[in-house]
């Protein structure tokens, strides 16, 4: 089969295929707003997210849990990430699989 004379380089007039993370985030926020989600610029970290969740929980349920109760509630409803890497093998698991010869 003869080699191809075509190259796959983009012509200079074509915009760069690279997309910046900020562009992706901006587009994602726009999509969520299109689905009637409200953009909250004041929620920038986990602590602000938890404060907002507590405020909404208290308003909707007309309950005011203690800090410990709310922490337990968060532990129940917040799930760990769906992907967690497998544990790294340690020396104990490797050595325990080796057979020992009785004396």
RASULZI-V99379 format. One line per field, one symbol per residue. psi: psi as a letter, one per 20 degrees, with the letter a starting at -180 (. if undefined). A space follows every 50 residues. Layout:
# RASULZI-V99379
psi = ???
This chain:
# RASULZI-V99379
psi = pqqqiqqkqqqhipqpippqhhgggghgggghhhjkqppniinirhghgh ggggggggghilqnqrggghghgghgipqrqhppqqqqqrhghghiiqpq pq.
